[in-house]
Amino acid sequence: MRPGCINVTNIWIDPVGVESAAGRIASIISERDTERENGGTNKLAYVCTPDAGSAAYVCTPNAEIMMEAQKDAPFMRILNEASLVVPDGAGVVLAARILGYGRIPRTPGYDLALKLLMNPSEYSFSYYFLGGRPGTAEKAAENIVARSPLTRIAGCRDGYFSEGDEPDVIESINNSGADLLFVALGAPKAEKWIYKNRAKLRPAVCMGVGGTLDTLAGVTRLAPPFFRAHGIEWLYRLARQPWRAKRMLRLPQYVLFTIWWKLRGRPAAR
């Protein structure tokens, strides 16, 4: 188990902020590269992926993902075998407080991805963008490079591919030489895809990034600073996209589930 993790409804969360999470990822990339060179030696204590040839992966769960994991045991296992799991949503932060862990930092996946992408002098990695509609990943890459010319985007591929296309997709990713793979296939599809293919992928770290590529490409808008600062992006999204109401119910459902889980004595996952 990764040192310093907290158990939030049977999912082990790393209570670290964006800065610390980016530093962890940088360390993991360095360590995974060293492992591969040395055949699996010198592992960091918090890197859980056992196979030196496999990519490590990072998860950024929100309340919706946390609820999904409660009814999907294989998905919960995927989250708990990750090298880093940061609290993306306000619901996860609130759940941690309900369980007595105090106030933990919130680490949105978008903010974490942007921190890495926009600081190439500090995080000198190359990236591969996978996911979104045709053209979205390319537009996201174009916008990033326009803002940060030294950032290296090694390749892009949309998310419209079949299982039969996967060997070609993986070959494209591996041939790009990318250090970090951002996968925007939606949750839990992205995390399951990474987990299934982690032994075949050459990037040192893979990360499910939800709608990050859409936002970077300008397809969707980021919530205004007030909503982000107060952890209520969901309210902004609901106002703009009322058809998401059913999904938004996952947040109060997860808070109620956390209270129930605590009252039951924090039972272990079945």
C-alpha positions as CSV (number, residue, x, y, z in Angstrom):
1,M,0.0,0.0,0.0
2,R,1.2,3.5,-0.8
3,P,2.5,5.4,2.3
4,G,0.2,8.2,3.5
5,C,-3.0,6.9,1.7
6,I,-6.4,7.2,3.3
7,N,-9.2,4.7,2.9
8,V,-12.3,6.4,1.5
9,T,-15.0,3.9,1.1
10,N,-12.5,1.1,0.3
11,I,-10.6,3.1,-2.2
12,W,-7.1,4.2,-1.3
13,I,-6.7,7.9,-1.9
14,D,-3.4,9.9,-1.9
15,P,-4.3,13.2,-0.1
16,V,-1.9,15.4,-2.1
17,G,-2.4,18.6,-4.0
18,V,-1.6,19.4,-7.6
19,E,2.0,20.4,-7.0
20,S,2.8,17.2,-5.0
21,A,0.9,15.0,-7.4
22,A,2.9,16.4,-10.3
23,G,6.1,15.7,-8.4
24,R,5.0,12.2,-7.7
25,I,4.3,11.6,-11.4
26,A,7.8,13.0,-12.3
27,S,9.3,10.6,-9.8
28,I,7.3,7.7,-11.1
29,I,8.4,8.4,-14.7
30,S,12.0,8.5,-13.6
31,E,11.6,5.4,-11.6
32,R,9.8,3.4,-14.2
33,D,12.5,4.3,-16.8
34,T,15.1,3.1,-14.3
35,E,13.2,-0.1,-13.6
36,R,13.0,-1.0,-17.3
37,E,16.7,-0.4,-17.7
38,N,17.6,-2.5,-14.7
39,G,15.0,-5.2,-15.0
40,G,12.7,-4.2,-12.2
41,T,15.0,-2.9,-9.4
42,N,14.9,0.3,-7.4
43,K,11.2,0.6,-7.1
44,L,9.6,3.5,-5.3
45,A,7.5,2.5,-2.3
46,Y,4.4,4.0,-3.7
47,V,4.6,2.5,-7.2
48,C,2.3,-0.5,-7.1
49,T,2.6,-1.8,-10.6
50,P,4.6,-5.1,-10.1
51,D,5.8,-5.7,-13.6
52,A,8.8,-3.6,-14.5
53,G,7.7,-3.8,-18.2
54,S,4.2,-2.4,-17.5
55,A,3.2,1.3,-17.6
56,A,2.3,2.8,-14.2
57,Y,-1.0,4.6,-14.1
58,V,-2.7,7.5,-12.3
59,C,-6.4,7.8,-11.4
60,T,-8.3,10.9,-10.6
61,P,-11.7,9.8,-9.2
62,N,-14.7,12.0,-8.5
63,A,-17.9,11.1,-6.7
64,E,-19.3,9.5,-9.8
65,I,-16.3,7.2,-10.2
66,M,-16.2,6.4,-6.5
67,M,-19.8,5.3,-6.7
68,E,-19.2,3.3,-9.8
69,A,-16.4,1.4,-8.0
70,Q,-18.8,0.3,-5.2
71,K,-20.8,-1.8,-7.6
72,D,-17.9,-2.8,-9.9
73,A,-15.4,-4.9,-7.9
74,P,-12.9,-5.2,-10.8
75,F,-12.9,-1.4,-11.3
76,M,-12.3,-0.9,-7.6
77,R,-9.3,-3.2,-7.8
78,I,-8.0,-1.2,-10.8
79,L,-8.2,2.0,-8.7
80,N,-6.5,0.4,-5.8
81,E,-3.6,-1.0,-7.9
82,A,-2.8,2.5,-9.3
83,S,0.5,4.2,-8.6
84,L,-1.3,7.4,-7.6
85,V,-5.0,8.1,-6.9
86,V,-5.9,11.8,-6.3
87,P,-9.2,13.3,-5.2
88,D,-10.6,15.0,-8.3
89,G,-14.0,15.9,-7.1
90,A,-15.4,17.9,-4.2
91,G,-17.5,14.8,-3.2
92,V,-14.3,12.8,-2.5
93,V,-12.9,15.7,-0.4
94,L,-16.2,15.9,1.5
95,A,-16.2,12.1,2.0
96,A,-12.7,12.3,3.5
97,R,-13.9,14.9,6.0
98,I,-17.0,12.8,6.9
99,L,-14.7,9.9,7.7
100,G,-12.5,12.0,10.0
101,Y,-9.5,12.7,7.8
102,G,-9.9,16.5,8.0
103,R,-9.6,18.8,5.0
104,I,-7.6,17.2,2.2
105,P,-6.5,19.0,-1.0
106,R,-8.6,18.7,-4.0
107,T,-6.6,17.7,-7.1
108,P,-8.7,18.1,-10.3
109,G,-7.4,15.9,-13.2
110,Y,-7.5,18.9,-15.5
111,D,-5.4,21.0,-13.2
112,L,-2.9,18.2,-12.8
113,A,-2.6,17.7,-16.5
114,L,-2.2,21.4,-17.1
115,K,0.5,21.7,-14.5
116,L,2.5,19.1,-16.3
117,L,1.9,20.4,-19.8
118,M,2.5,24.0,-19.1
119,N,5.8,23.7,-17.2
120,P,8.2,21.9,-19.7
121,S,11.3,23.3,-18.0
122,E,10.3,21.5,-14.8
123,Y,8.5,18.5,-16.3
124,S,10.4,17.8,-19.5
125,F,8.2,14.9,-20.8
126,S,6.6,14.1,-24.1
127,Y,2.9,13.4,-24.2
128,Y,0.5,11.4,-26.3
129,F,-3.2,12.4,-26.4
130,L,-5.7,9.6,-26.9
131,G,-9.4,10.1,-27.0
132,G,-12.2,12.5,-27.9
133,R,-13.9,13.0,-31.3
134,P,-11.8,13.1,-34.5
135,G,-9.7,16.2,-34.4
136,T,-10.2,17.0,-30.7
137,A,-6.8,15.6,-29.6
138,E,-5.0,17.4,-32.4
139,K,-6.7,20.7,-31.5
140,A,-5.9,20.3,-27.8
141,A,-2.2,19.7,-28.8
142,E,-2.2,22.7,-31.1
143,N,-3.6,24.9,-28.3
144,I,-1.1,23.7,-25.7
145,V,1.9,24.2,-28.0
146,A,0.6,27.7,-28.9
147,R,0.6,28.5,-25.1
148,S,3.7,26.6,-24.3
149,P,6.0,26.1,-27.4
150,L,8.5,24.0,-25.5
151,T,5.9,21.3,-24.6
152,R,6.4,18.2,-26.6
153,I,3.3,16.4,-28.0
154,A,4.5,13.2,-29.4
155,G,1.3,12.1,-31.0
156,C,-2.5,12.1,-31.0
157,R,-5.4,9.7,-31.7
158,D,-9.1,10.1,-31.4
159,G,-11.1,7.7,-29.2
160,Y,-13.2,6.2,-32.0
161,F,-11.5,2.8,-32.4
162,S,-12.7,-0.8,-32.1
163,E,-11.0,-3.6,-30.1
164,G,-9.6,-4.8,-33.4
165,D,-7.9,-1.5,-33.9
166,E,-6.1,-1.6,-30.5
167,P,-2.8,-3.2,-31.7
168,D,-2.4,-0.3,-34.2
169,V,-3.4,2.3,-31.6
170,I,-0.8,0.8,-29.1
171,E,1.8,0.7,-31.8
172,S,1.3,4.3,-32.6
173,I,1.6,5.3,-28.9
174,N,4.7,3.2,-28.4
175,N,6.4,4.4,-31.6
176,S,5.8,8.0,-30.6
177,G,8.3,7.7,-27.7
178,A,5.9,9.5,-25.3
179,D,6.7,9.5,-21.6
180,L,3.1,10.2,-20.5
181,L,-0.1,9.0,-22.1
182,F,-3.3,11.0,-21.4
183,V,-6.4,8.8,-22.1
184,A,-9.7,10.6,-22.6
185,L,-12.2,7.7,-23.2
186,G,-14.4,8.5,-20.2
187,A,-14.6,6.7,-16.9
188,P,-14.4,3.8,-16.2
189,K,-13.6,2.9,-19.8
190,A,-10.3,4.8,-19.8
191,E,-9.0,3.2,-16.6
192,K,-10.1,-0.3,-17.7
193,W,-8.4,0.2,-21.1
194,I,-5.2,1.3,-19.5
195,Y,-5.2,-1.5,-17.0
196,K,-5.9,-4.1,-19.7
197,N,-3.1,-2.8,-21.9
198,R,-0.6,-1.6,-19.4
199,A,1.9,-4.4,-20.1
200,K,1.9,-3.5,-23.8
201,L,2.3,0.3,-23.4
202,R,5.7,1.9,-23.4
203,P,4.9,5.3,-21.9
204,A,6.1,5.3,-18.3
205,V,2.8,6.6,-17.0
206,C,-0.8,6.6,-18.2
207,M,-3.5,8.8,-16.8
208,G,-7.2,8.9,-17.4
209,V,-8.1,12.5,-18.0
210,G,-11.9,12.6,-18.4
211,G,-13.0,15.6,-20.5
212,T,-9.6,17.3,-20.3
213,L,-8.9,17.1,-24.0
214,D,-12.3,18.6,-24.8
215,T,-11.5,21.5,-22.6
216,L,-8.0,22.0,-23.9
217,A,-9.5,21.9,-27.5
218,G,-12.1,24.5,-26.6
219,V,-15.0,22.1,-27.2
220,T,-16.2,22.5,-23.6
221,R,-15.8,25.5,-21.3
222,L,-14.0,25.3,-18.0
223,A,-16.1,26.5,-15.1
224,P,-15.4,30.1,-13.9
225,P,-12.9,30.5,-11.1
226,F,-15.6,31.1,-8.4
227,F,-17.2,27.7,-9.1
228,R,-13.8,25.9,-9.2
229,A,-12.6,27.6,-6.1
230,H,-15.7,26.4,-4.2
231,G,-15.8,22.9,-5.6
232,I,-19.1,23.5,-7.3
233,E,-18.2,23.0,-11.0
234,W,-21.1,20.5,-11.0
235,L,-23.6,23.3,-10.5
236,Y,-22.1,25.3,-13.4
237,R,-22.2,22.2,-15.7
238,L,-25.8,21.4,-14.6
239,A,-26.9,24.9,-15.4
240,R,-25.3,24.6,-18.9
241,Q,-26.2,21.0,-19.5
242,P,-29.4,20.2,-17.6
243,W,-29.6,16.8,-19.3
244,R,-26.7,15.8,-17.0
245,A,-29.0,15.9,-14.0
246,K,-29.1,12.1,-13.5
247,R,-25.3,11.9,-13.5
248,M,-25.1,14.9,-11.1
249,L,-27.2,12.9,-8.6
250,R,-24.1,10.7,-8.0
251,L,-22.6,13.4,-5.8
252,P,-25.3,13.5,-3.1
253,Q,-25.7,9.7,-3.5
254,Y,-22.0,9.2,-2.8
255,V,-22.1,11.5,0.3
256,L,-25.1,9.5,1.7
257,F,-23.3,6.3,0.9
258,T,-20.2,7.5,2.7
259,I,-22.3,8.3,5.8
260,W,-23.9,4.8,5.6
261,W,-20.5,3.2,5.1
262,K,-19.1,4.9,8.2
263,L,-22.1,4.0,10.3
264,R,-21.7,0.4,9.3
265,G,-18.2,0.4,10.8
266,R,-16.3,0.9,7.5
267,P,-16.9,-2.6,6.2
268,A,-14.4,-4.1,3.8
269,A,-15.3,-4.5,0.2
270,R,-17.0,-7.7,-0.7
